[in-house]
Amino acid sequence: MAQYAVLIYSPAPADPMEITPDYLALLDRYPAQVEELGGKIVTGFALQPSTTATAIRGDLVTDGPFIEAKEVVAGFFVLEAPDLDVALKIAKLNPATIDGGVEVRPLFVPPAE
């Protein structure tokens, strides 16, 4: 199956310790929804709040995110799905779409030599 990165965007600073019990319940149901549609979550990670980020541009290192934004990357997971259409159906069910959003990108596979 094809693999996709699903990037999770949430309102800044996207602190995973501030997830509400209702949102957590939606997250708990999500893996079963993924499987019902023929997908599989390979691995996933939540990120620390954007306030913990360190940005680097050339030789300049600064505390804080790369850019100031209302929404930040809160986490990501790798999804296996039969095709992009299924991956998008799965992504639309992600609870992050309620107050943030998700981005789906195919993982790069080098061409055969």
C-alpha positions as CSV (number, residue, x, y, z in Angstrom):
1,M,0.0,0.0,0.0
2,A,1.0,3.6,-0.6
3,Q,2.2,5.6,2.4
4,Y,1.3,9.2,3.2
5,A,2.4,11.7,5.8
6,V,-0.5,13.3,7.6
7,L,0.5,16.6,9.2
8,I,-1.7,17.7,12.0
9,Y,-2.2,21.5,12.4
10,S,-3.7,23.0,15.6
11,P,-4.1,26.5,17.0
12,A,-0.9,27.8,18.4
13,P,0.8,26.8,20.7
14,A,-0.7,23.3,20.2
15,D,0.1,22.0,23.7
16,P,-0.7,18.3,23.8
17,M,-1.2,18.6,27.6
18,E,-4.2,20.8,27.0
19,I,-6.2,18.3,25.0
20,T,-9.8,18.1,26.3
21,P,-11.4,14.9,27.4
22,D,-13.9,15.2,24.5
23,Y,-11.1,15.6,22.0
24,L,-9.2,12.7,23.5
25,A,-12.3,10.5,23.1
26,L,-12.4,11.5,19.4
27,L,-8.7,10.6,19.1
28,D,-9.3,7.2,20.7
29,R,-12.0,6.4,18.1
30,Y,-9.9,7.4,15.1
31,P,-7.7,4.3,14.7
32,A,-10.8,2.1,14.3
33,Q,-12.2,4.6,11.7
34,V,-8.9,4.4,9.8
35,E,-9.1,0.6,9.7
36,E,-12.7,0.6,8.6
37,L,-11.7,2.6,5.5
38,G,-8.9,0.1,4.7
39,G,-6.0,2.2,6.1
40,K,-3.4,1.6,8.8
41,I,-1.5,4.1,11.0
42,V,2.1,3.0,10.8
43,T,3.5,5.4,13.4
44,G,2.6,8.8,14.8
45,F,4.0,11.5,17.0
46,A,2.7,14.5,18.9
47,L,5.0,17.5,19.1
48,Q,5.8,19.6,22.1
49,P,4.1,23.1,22.0
50,S,5.4,25.5,19.4
51,T,6.8,27.7,22.2
52,T,9.5,25.0,22.6
53,A,10.7,25.3,19.0
54,T,14.1,26.6,17.9
55,A,14.4,28.0,14.4
56,I,17.5,28.0,12.3
57,R,18.1,30.2,9.3
58,G,21.6,30.0,8.0
59,D,23.8,30.9,11.0
60,L,20.9,32.5,12.9
61,V,19.4,30.4,15.7
62,T,16.3,31.8,17.5
63,D,14.0,30.6,20.1
64,G,10.4,30.0,19.0
65,P,8.8,28.7,15.8
66,F,10.2,29.3,12.3
67,I,7.3,31.8,11.7
68,E,4.6,33.1,13.9
69,A,1.3,31.6,12.9
70,K,-2.2,31.0,14.2
71,E,-1.9,27.3,13.4
72,V,1.2,25.2,13.9
73,V,2.2,21.6,13.2
74,A,1.1,19.7,16.3
75,G,2.1,16.3,15.2
76,F,2.2,13.9,12.3
77,F,1.6,10.2,11.5
78,V,2.4,7.9,8.6
79,L,-0.6,6.3,7.0
80,E,-0.8,3.3,4.7
81,A,-3.8,3.5,2.4
82,P,-4.8,1.9,-0.9
83,D,-4.6,5.2,-2.7
84,L,-4.8,9.0,-2.2
85,D,-8.6,9.1,-2.3
86,V,-8.8,6.7,0.7
87,A,-6.0,8.6,2.4
88,L,-8.1,11.9,2.0
89,K,-11.2,10.2,3.3
90,I,-9.3,9.0,6.4
91,A,-7.7,12.5,6.9
92,K,-11.1,14.2,6.8
93,L,-12.2,12.1,9.8
94,N,-9.2,13.3,11.9
95,P,-10.4,15.3,14.9
96,A,-7.8,18.0,14.1
97,T,-10.1,19.2,11.3
98,I,-12.5,20.5,13.9
99,D,-10.4,23.5,14.9
100,G,-7.3,23.1,12.9
101,G,-6.5,21.1,9.8
102,V,-4.5,18.3,8.3
103,E,-2.2,18.0,5.3
104,V,-1.8,14.8,3.4
105,R,1.4,14.2,1.4
106,P,2.6,11.1,-0.3
107,L,5.9,9.8,1.0
108,F,8.8,10.1,-1.4
109,V,9.9,6.8,-3.0
110,P,13.1,7.1,-5.1
111,P,12.7,5.9,-8.7
112,A,14.1,2.5,-9.5
113,E,17.5,2.7,-11.1
